[in-house]
């Protein structure tokens, strides 16, 4: 039988992601933060020993990195490329059934505003890109001169994002909204600035972010999009 030429051997990586426990761990790390093995064990619903075994395999497969602080070890995705793969898989996967009020609330918060690894996603992320586009600040995969001035004024390191080896400002199809939000180096830089300004803060639900009163006022002054300013109030 004739062998088929392949550009890359994707089967080992696909096998690592395919395990339900490892998939749960990787999804938890889409928050963009480094988490301890114990935290990941609780998220995945397994024992600490089982989580450690799965993390060892993910480390060997270079899907996660480990950060050491003293005697503690924290795990994170090895890079934005891994996050992009997971987000693409989420777009073509079935949504899990909601079986409780808690799950319903969590799903709603993730749909409203969340981090897609290091950039804003959900209705908030889609609304941000729509606002940039409608205001003439963003065209295609780049900023206009006016858009660069606007974001620089917000504290976004536009020059740093342009100098990154990562794509500058691609559109990223949102897996819940089925519309694009801002990704790439610029999307990450904008999200950093929104956190720095206190316009968004992380919520208690992993990956979910909460629009603050300051953020609601600031975004309303910049963009007319209701998707940006109609999120669940801070509690």
Secondary structure, DSSP 8 states (H G I E B T S, - for coil): ------SS--HHHHHHHHSHHHHHHHHHGGGSS-EEHHHHHHHHTS-HHHHHHHHHHHHHTTSEEEEEETTEEEEEES-HHHHHHHHHHHHTS------SHHHHHHHHHHHHSEEETTEEEHHHHHHHHHHHHHTTSEETTEE-HHHHHHHHHTT--HHHHHTSSS-SS-EEE-TTTSSEEE-HHHHHHHHHHHHHTTSEEE-SSTTBEEE-HHHHHHHHHH---HHHH-S----
